Amino acid sequence: MYQIDPTRTDLIEEFDRAPGGPHSAELKQVIMRLRTGPMTERFIVVCTRRGREWAVGRMPTERGKPVALVEGVVFDDYDNAARLVFRLRWQAATGQALG
């Protein structure tokens, strides 16, 4: 499995510039690892008002259980929600908190 180098903050900056892409080959590997790799807590972007509002949610650990929304974390811009989820997943995968 691809191991994320927590010192590669350039990849975080690249994601921040264009959350929807296009992404370099290295950033694509990081994103794939953050999407599919094992994590005890997996965060996702949840659309709460179509095209106008997005929240951050936690995937349940048990299949069939509901997604738990993170209280008070709501965005009016999808890209900003995606940036936060990327950071939360990065922290979960590397143990390194990001600002």
N, C-alpha and C positions, 0 to 999 in steps of 0.2 A: 504494500500500500504506500502511496506517495506520502512522504513526510514533509510537513510544512516547516520551513526555516523561519522561526519567529523574528529573526533579525531583518527579514526582507520587507521592510516597511515601504519600499518602492512599489511593491505589489498592492499594498493597501492604498497608496496614493493613486495608482493606476485605476483601481476599482472606483475610488471616489470621483475621479474625473469622468468616468463613463460607466455607471453601474450596469447599463444594458448592453455594453460592448461597443465596438469590437474589443476583444481582449487578446493579449499576447498568449503564446503557448504556455508559458509558465503560470500566468494567472488563471488560465483555463484549468490547469491541473489543480491549483489551489481550490478553485470554486468547486470542481468535481469532488475533491476530498471533503470539503465542507458540506456538500450536499449528501454524500453517500457514506462517509466514514462513520465509524462508531462514535457516539457521543452520549453522555448520560442525559444531557439536556439539549434539545434541538429547537431552535427558534425559527419562526417563519413569519412572512408578511401575510397579513389577513386583510382583504378588502372588506371594509365595514359599510361603506356607502359607495356604490359603483361609480368609479371614475373620480371620486372626490375625497375619499377618506380611507386611510390604511392604518392598521394597528399592528402591533407585534404580538405574536402568540407563541405559546409553548406547546409543542407536540406532546400528546399523551404518551406515557411509557407503555400503555396497554392498548392494543388495537381495538377500535370501536369506541373508545372513550372520547369525549369532546376536547377540542383545542381550548386551552386556557389563555385568555387574553391577558397581557401584562397591563395592569391597571395604570391609567394615566399616560400611556405611551401611544399617542395618536398623531398621525401626520396628514397634511393635505397635499403631500407630494410623494409619489411612490418611490422615487429615487432616494429620498432621505430615509424612508423606512428600510429600503434595501441596504443602504449604507450601515444603519444600525444593526440589522440582522447579520451582515457580513462581519462586523466587529464582534458581536456576541458569539458567533460561531468560531471566529478566529481565536477568541479567548478560550472557548471550550476545548478547541483542538490543540492549542499550544500552551495554555496556562498563562499566557501573557495578556494582561489587560491593555486596552488601547484607549487613548484619549478621545 
